[in-house]
Amino acid sequence: MGIMGYLRERMGKILAISIGFSLFIFVALDVAKSGGSFFKEDRNILGEAAGEQIKLDEFTKKVDQSSAQFKQGGQGSLSPQITSYVQENVWNIMLRQALLKKEVDKVDLEVGADELNSMVEGDNPDQQIVRAFSDPKTGQYDKSRVLGFLQQLPKLSPDMQNQWKGFIDDLADSKLSEKYVSLVSNGLYVNSLDAKDEYAAKNKIVNFKYVTLPYSSIPDNKVTVTDEDYKSYYDEHKAEFNNAYESRTFDFVSFNAAASKEDSAAVKKQAEKLKDSLVTSKNDSLFVQINAETKTNPVYQHKGRLGNPKLDSVMFSAEKGFVYGPYLANGSYNVAKLVDLRTEPDSVKARHILIDESAIGRDKAMAKADSLKKLIEGGKSFADLAAIYSIDGSKTKGGELGTFGRGTMVPPFDDAAFSGKKGDLKIVESQYGVHLIEIEDTKGSSKSAKVAIVDVPLRASSETQTAVYSKAQSFMASLTKDNFDEIVKKDGLKKQTATDVSGTAASVIGLPSARDLVRWAFGAQKGDVSDKVYIEGDKYVVARLVQIKPQGTLSLEDVKKQIQPMVLNRVKAKQLSEKLQAALSGSTTIDQVAQKSGATVMPIQNMVFANPVIPGAAAEYKLIGTVFGSQPGKLSKPIAGQGGVYVFDVDSFTNPPALADAIRIKQQLGQALMQRADSQVFDALKDKANVKDYRAKYL
């Protein structure tokens, strides 16, 4: 009764625990099936190195900033390849910072406030500051641009201030990196023996004769390669098969969904309709903004700058209002209208005062420009007023911009500068603020055309896309893990292979844009067929994952195909060595060996150790190394080289004069050593740090 009472008293708790445990198992199994984790995963960790985490949000922020800089540099929208380059560059910077953090702490390295200030605004600024604050027109560094920016910094938006702070932090990190590498480099040393070896390698010469039996003399199908042959080669070269990153290899078939002839005709017809409307348009700039794919306002351009030779030839001899096209260019049907044609200078010399309208507003900025204009017209010095009121770096030179051609400045500035005469003062607004411009001189004159261009992209119609997509989907539906090659052959399709693709790749050979497909490959298992038809540009793609290579030392199975040619040559080398060994038996000259083996004697003159290239063949390191370690007048044993098996006979060595200037060679070797030090130091830190890279999951 005591036991039953105990159970009755505690049955509620027992049932609660039992039900709770069952629910835990149920949920855990469900999570496991979905490939997830029961415990919450920190999705903000993009990588780990030396105990430091690389955060996804910080990475994304830096990528956005770098991408913005590319766009400001005239890149426009970034291609997948440029985006991948930016991401890789940011990753390497952040990885470098993570690896460096503990190392600099160990040796108490730091960048002090005074040192950082000197790097930014000192007489010898950091190269990143020089690049950021150089005059875009002259390429010359302008310290006043830095000081002007720092004065304006408190007035800028919080986002801009944060970007500057990030830039300065990166500047300090770069300096720390430089100091650390310098610290390590100071321990590197080139001694006199190194200099003597280098001198001898480049100046001691040898003359010798050789015979060779090339590997190509034995057909591959006449050679039997065993598993032991593969294993033996793999074991001897195992250190060469270290995979720096996890990779995937997949086969794929792409179905081309480019515009058909019918699509091209339809797009051309659409362009012809726009041509009729453009002829009667009263506001060509607005027409372009409404109807063109590329919404570029028409600006005056000299001949050769219209972007199309045919357009150049017709527009500069046409009447105002003439409309040309449709013509096919850059993947679009274009229609072009001559808005205006005028004669203007080939180049202009000008100076300006730039007024910051973001600080005081547009109306006040325009009013200030007008006041300054009146002061100058009344006799005040333009240069003196520029020094006081301009926010541009040119203010230290009286606002001087030098002589420039069309297209150097932003369009509003260009239009004002090239539409006036010497001595004119003009006020114009651009994205940089309000400019008061004085035209100081003009040179030459030629016609300039203002052309409005409306482009209609040549794209596949929905009917074309649907037909091609259906074909791709039908192919995918017929696939299993084992019949990919069979169906490809049956349907007369072309199979392509993307080999050893990294987890961050944005493109593969044959697919300029393949990020989604790569992301699938890194979530699939060997033999899997893609879970859907992937749309990559104008191609519809179906793929099958054929190989996964993990990070670290690859297995024999992973590299078997890669090493097959070398293993074949090794087996051939045994047969050819036996043939040459038989020819050596009883022979006392290289000519006798050649006669017995059916080979030809080849003479080599003035060979140096540092350049072991046999004329007409590849570099033969093992052969030349053995030659320089041999005695003249003795037939060598068979040497298995890169292209075949060799036997040689050294005629003579010629030693160079005694080394007279070891210091110069030591300096050259030291410089080469220092140049390698930076990358090799961080390669060593990476090997030691057990870097974990999760980018394939998140990017």
N, C-alpha and C positions, 0 to 999 in steps of 0.2 A: 504493500500500500504506500510505503514511503517513496518508492521509485515512481509509481503512477502519479502520486501527488506532485512530486518534483517536476515530472514531465508536463502535467496539466498546467502547473504554475508558470512554466517557461516556454510553453508551446508557441505562444505568440512571437517571442523573440527568435526562436529556432526557425519558424516559418519565414519570418522577415529576412533573416540572414540567408536562408536557402533560396528564396525568391530573388533576393538581391544578387547573389552569386550567379544564379542562372541567367539573369538579365545581363550581367557583366560578360559571361561567356558568349551569350547570343550577340551582343553588340560587338565584342572583340572579333568573333568569327566573321561577322558582316564586314567589319573594317578590313580584316585580313584579306577577304575575297576581293575587296575593291582596291587592294594594293596600298591602302593608307596606313596610318598609325593611330592606335587608340589614344596615345598621349599627344597632347598638342605640340605641333611642330613649329619652330620659330622660322616662319617664312621670310624673315628679314635678313637671314644669314646667307650671303652669296658665296662665301668661301671662308677658309680658316688657314692660318699660317703662323707657326711659332707661338701658338696660344692666343693669337689675336684674331678677331673676327672682322671680316669685310662685309659691311652692311649693305643690303640691297638698296635702301632708300638713299644712302650717301652716294652709292655708285650711280644710281639713276640721275641724281641731281648733277653730278659731275659730267655725266654723258650729255645731259641736256645743255649744260653750259658749253661744252666743247662743240656740240652740234651747232649751237647758236653762233659760235665763233666761225665755224666753217661757212655757215650761210652768209654771215656778214662779209666774209672774204670773197663772195661772189659765186659760191657753190649752188645757191638756190636750194631746191629740194634735194635731199641726200639720197644717193643710190644705196641699195642694200650693201654693196661692197664698201662704200665710204662709212656707212653706219657701223658695219662690222669692224672696220679699222678704228673708228673712234672708240667703240666699246673695248676693243683689245688694248688700245693705248691706255685708257682709263684703268682697266683691270691691272695692267702691268705697273702703273704708277701706284695704285693702292696696295698691290701686293708688295711692291718694293718698300713702301712706308711701313707695312705690317712687319716685314722681315727685319727692317732696320730698327724698329722701336726698342727692342730689348738689347740689341747690340750697342746702340749709342748710349743707352742707360748704363751698360756695363763699364764703359770707358769715360762716362761723364762728359759726353759731347753736348754742346748746346749752341744755339744762335741767339745772341743777346739782342736787346732792344736797339742799342746804338749800331750794332753791326747790321741789323735788319733795315734801319733807317738809311744807313749808308748805301745798302743795296738798292733802295728805292729812289732816293733823291740825292745821293752823293755824286762826287765827280767821276766815279768809276762804277756806274750802276750795273746790276745784274743784266745778263743778255736778254732775259725774258722781258725786263722793263724796257730795254732798248728796242726790242721788236714791237712791243705794245704801244710805245709812244714815239715811234719814228714818223716823220712826215710822209704820208702815203704818196705824195707827188715826187718827192726827192729821195725818199728812203733814208734820209739823215735823221739821227736822233735829235730830239728837241727837248731839252730839259724843262723849258717853260711849259710844255704841254703837261708834264708830270705835275709841276707845281700848281698849274691852273686847275688840273683835275682834283688834286688834294684840297684845294680851296673850295671847290664846288661840292666835294664829297658829302658834307653834312646836309646839303640841300637835296641830295638825290634820294630816290625811293629806298625803302628798307631792303627791297629785293636787290637793288644795285649795290647797296652797302654790304649786303651779305655776300654777293659775288666777289666784291673786292677783298673782303676778309678771307674768303676761300682761296683767292689768288695769292694773297700774302702768306697764308698757311702753307700752300704748296711751294711757294718760294723758299720758305724756311726749311721745309722738308728736303727740297732739292739741295740746299746748302749743307744740311746735315749729311745727306748722302755723299756729297762731294768731299766733305771732311772725313767721313769714315773710309771712303775708298782711298783718299790721300794717306790716311793713317796706315792702311794695309799696304799701299804701294811703297811707302817709305821703307818697308821691310824687304822689298824685292831688290835683288842685286845681280849684276852680270859681272863675272870675273874674267880674268885674262885667258883662262883655258877656254871659256865659251867663245871669246873673240877669235882665238887661234883655230878652234874647230870650224867656226863660221867661215873664216878666211880660207882654210884648206878645202872646205866643201865647195866653195865657189871658184877656186883657182887651181887646185890640183887636177891634172887631166890624165886620162887614160886612153890608150889606143888598144883595141882588141878586135878579134874576129869571133863570129858565132854562127852556129847553125840552129835552126828551130823547126820543130814539127808542130804546126798550129792545131789547136783543139778542133777547129772546123774541118780538119782532114778526116775526122771520124764522124759519120752521121749520128745524130742523137738516137735514132731508132736501132742503132747497132750496139748500144750501150745498155747494160742491165744495172740498174741502181737498186740497192737493197735498203731496207729499213736501217740497217747498221751503218750504211754510208751516210744517210741523213743524220742519224743520231751522233755519229762521230764528228761531222762538220758542225752540228748545232752545239755540241758540248765544248768544242774548241773556240767557238765564236759567241758564246752565250752572252758575254758582256756587251756585244753589239746590238742585242735585241731588247734593249730597254726602251719601253714605250713611254714617252714623256707625258702623254695624255691618253685617256680612253678614246677609242675611235670606233666607227661603224663603217661597214661596206655594204652597199645595197645595189641591187639591179633595179632598173626602172625602164618603163616604156612611156614615152610622151606622145600625146595626141595634139597635133597642131591646130589651134583654134584661131589662127590669124584670119584677117578679113578675106573673103572670097572675091571672085571677079564681080559677082552680083553686088556684094557689099560695097566694093570700090565704086561701081557705077552709081549706086544709091547715094553715097557720100558726095560724089562729084556733082550729082544733080542738086543736092542740098546746097552745095557751095555756089552753084549757078544761080539759085534762087536768091541767096544772100548778095550775089553780085548785082542783081537787078535793084535790090533795095539800097545797096551801097552807092550806086550811081546817083540816086536821088536824095541821099542823106544830106541833111543840113548841119549835123553835128557828128563829125566823123569819129572824134574821140569817144563820145558816148556810145556810138554804134559799135565800136571795138569792144568797149567794156561790157556791153549787153550780149553781143553775139560771138565774140572770139573765145577760143579755148585759152589762148595766151593773151591775157589782158594787159598789153603793153601800149601805153599812150604813144601816139606818133610823135617823133622828134626829128629835127633836121639832121641829115646825114650827108657827108660827102660821098662822092662816087667810090665804090669799092667797099662801102660800109653797110650796104643794105642787106647783106647776108645771102644774096643769091645773084650769080653772074647775069642771068637772064633779066632779072629785075633791074639791075644796074644799066643794062644796055637799052631798055625801053623807057625807063622813067625819066632819064636825064635829057631825052629828046621829045618827050610828050608834052601835051598841053595840060594845064591845071584841070583837075576833075577826071582825068583819064583813069579807067579801071582796067586792070590786067588780071587774067586768070579765067577759070581756076587752073592752078599749076600745082604739081605734086612736089613737096619738099619737106624733109624731116618727118615723114610719117603722117602728113596732113595735106589736105587740099586747101590751098591758100588763094585768097582774092586780095589784090592790093590796089589802093587808090592813091593817086598823086594829089595830096592835099594842097601843097604849095611848092613852088620852086623859086629860089632866090639866089643871088650872088652874095657871098659873105666871106670874111677873111679866112685864110688857111690856118692862122694862129693868132692868138691875142695875148698881150701882156696886160695883166690887171693886178689890182690890190683890192682888199676888202676889209670891212669892219663887220664882224659877226656879233649879233646881239642875241642874247639868250632869252627867247620868248617863254620858255618853260618857267623861268623864275618870276617874270613880271607880267606875263600874258601877251597875247598877240597884238592887241590894240596899242598898248604902251610901248611894245617893241617897235612897231611900225612908226609910232609918233617920235620915238627917240631917234630912229634912223632918219626921219625927215628933218628933225632938228639938227642932227650932225651934218646932213647934206647942206643945209642952209649956212652952217658955220663954215664949211669948206668952201662953198661958193662965195662967202664973204671974206675969204683969205686965210682962214685957219689951216694949220698944217694937218694934212691927212694922216701922216705918220704919227704925229703926237696924239691925235684923237684915237687912233687905232691902239696905241700903247695903253691908253686909259680905259677905253670902252669895249674893245674886242675881247671875246672869250676864246678866240682861235689862237693856236700856237704861233701863227704868223705875226701876231701883234709885236713881238720883239724885233721884227724886221720891217716895221711900219706897215704891216698888213700885206707885204709883197707876196705874190703867188708865182711870180715868174711868167714865162711864156708857155702856153699850153694849146693843144689842138682840141677839136671837137671830140666830145666823149670822155674827156679827162675829168670834168666836173659833173655834178649832178645835173639832170636836164634843165630845171628852172634857172640855175646859175649859167649854164651853157647858153640857153636861149637869150638871156639878158646880155651876156658878154659878147656874143657873136652877132647881135642885132644892132649894135651901136657903133659910134665912131670915136676916134681918139679924143679924150677929154670928157666924155660923157660920164655922168654920175647916175647910177641906177639903183633902185631899191627892189629887192626880190626876196620872196620867202621860199625856203626849202625845209626839208626834214630836220636840218641842223639849227634852224633859227632864221632870223631876218638878216639879210646881207645888204650892206651899202657898198656898191662896187664902183670903182673908178677904172675906166678903160684907159690905160696908159699908152698903148700902141697896138697897131694891127699890122700883120704881114701877109702879103699875097692876097689872092682872091680867086674863088672858084664857085661853081654852082653847088647848091646844097638842096637836097630834096626832103620834103616832109611827107612820109608815106604811111598811110593807115593800112595795116595788114590784119585780115580776119582769117584765122585758121580753123579748119574743121577736121578733127582727128579721124584718120582712117582706122575705124575699129570694126571688129566682127559684129554682125547683127545678132540679135537674140536667137534667130532661127539657126544661124551657123553655130553659135555656141551650144545650143541645145542638141543639135545633131552630133557634134563632136563629143560633147559630154556623155551622151547616150552610148556612143561607141566605146568610150573609156569605161563606163560603168558596166557595160555588157562584158568587156574583157575581164574586169575585176571580178564579176560574179562567177566567171568560169574557172577561177583560180582556186587551187588548194596550196598547201605548203610544198607539195612535191611536183606540181605540173607546170610551173611558171615557164620554163624553157620550152616545154612541149607546146603549150598554147601559143607562145610567141612565134614559134616556127610554123605552127598550123595556120595562124592568122596572117602570116607574112609581115610581121611587125619587126621593128628594129630595137634590140635590147641594148641599153647602155649601162655602164657600171660606174658608180661613184665609190672610189676606193679610199679607205682610211680617212673618213670625214670626221673632223673634230666636232665636239658638242656645240661650239659657238659659230660654226660655219654659216655664212649667209648665202653662199652659192656653191654649186658644184659644176664640174665640166658638163656643158649642155643645158644647164639651168641657171641663168644669171641671178634668179631670185628663188631661193629654195629653203628659206628659214623654217617654214611650217613643216616641210617634209623632213628636214633634219631633226626637228623637235620630235616628230613621230618616231623616227629611227632610234632615238635615244630612250624611248619608252617601250620599244618593242623587243621581242625575243627572236633569236635566230630562227629563220624559216617563216616568220610572220609576213603576211601580205598586208599592205597598207589598209587601214581601217576605212578609208574613203578615197575618192578621187581628189587629188590635191590640185588646186588651181595655182600655177606658178607663172605669172605673166600671162602670155597668150597660149600657154601649154597646159593640158590636163594630164596629170601624171599618176601612174599606178606603180607601186614599188614592192620589192620583197627584200627583207633583210637577210643577207647571206653570211655576215661575219661580225663578231664582236671581239675587239681586241682590248683587253683591260689595260689599265695603267700599270707600269712596272715591267718586269721581265716576262716576255712573251713565251708561250709554250712552243714546242716543236711544231705542233699542229697549226698554230697561228702563222708561223713563218715558212712552212714547208714549200708553199708555192713560190715565195720570194727567194729562197735559197736554192731552188731546183737547178738553175743554170750553173751555179758554183759547184754544186755536188756533181752534176754531170761532168764538168771540167775536171774535177778531182779524180773521178773514175777514169776518164780519158787519159789524164796525166799518168796514171799507173801504167796503162798500156803503152803510151808513147815513151815513157821513161825506160821501160823494158826494151823497147826497140832501139833507143839511143844507147842504152847500156851495152846491148849486144854489138852495136857499131863501135863503141869504145874499146871493146875487147880486141887486143892486138894492134890497135891504132896508136900511132905516135904523133900524128898531125891532125889538125882540124879538117884538112882537105880529105883525109882518109875517112874520118867520121861522116863527112858530108856524102862521100861516094857510097859508103855502105848503107846509109839511111835514106838515100834518095833526096837529100836536101841540098841547099845551096849555101856556100860560105858568104857571109855578109860582113864587110869591114866597118868598123865604127872608129871615127877619128875625133879626138878632143872632147870626149865626154867628161862632164863634171858631176860630182856626187849630188850637187844641189838641184840638178835638172835631169832626172833619170828617164828621159823620154827617148825611146828608140825611134828613129826616123821612119815614118810610115806606119807606126804602131802606137800603142798607148804607153803610158808611164809604166815602167817595169822596175818597181822598187826592190823586189827580192833579188832580181838578176843583177842590177847595178850595185846593190849593197854587197853581194857576193863577189862581184868583179873587183871592187875596191879592197876586199879583204883577201885577195888571192896573190899568188906569186907569178911573175911573168914566165912564159915558156912551159906552163903545165896545163894539160887538158883538165877541164872541170868535170865534176859529176853532173848528171842531168839535173837541171833546175826547173821546177814547175813554176812558171810565171803567170801573168795575167792572160796573155793571149796564146800561150803554148808552152812547150817544154824546150829548154835551151841547153846547149853545150857550148862553152866558150874557151878561148885561149888568149891570155893577155900578152900583147906585144911589148908594151912599155908604159911606165908611169913618168910623168914630168912634174916634179915638185915646183911650186912657185918660189919666188924670192922670199927671204925671211920677212915676217910681218914687221913693218916699220911704224905703223900708226894703229896700235891696239885701242887707243882711247876713242878714236872716231867710230870704230866698229862696235865697241862697247856702248857708245851713245846710241847708235842705230838700233842695236838689240834691245837696249833699255827702253827706248821710245816705243818699239813694237810691243814690248812686254807691258808697258803702262797702258797702251791703247786697248790691250785685251783685258787688263785688270778689272775694269769696271764691270763688264758683263760676266766675267768668270767669278768675281767675288759674289755676285748675286745668284749665279747658278749654283755655287757651293752652298749658299745660305738656303736656297730653295730645296736642294737635295736633303739638307739636314732638317728642314722644317716640317716635312710631311704635309705639303700643301694639299688642301682639299678644295676642289673646284666644283661648285654646284650650278654654274652658269647654264648648263644644258637644260636644267629644270625650269629656269625662270626667264630666260631671255628669248 
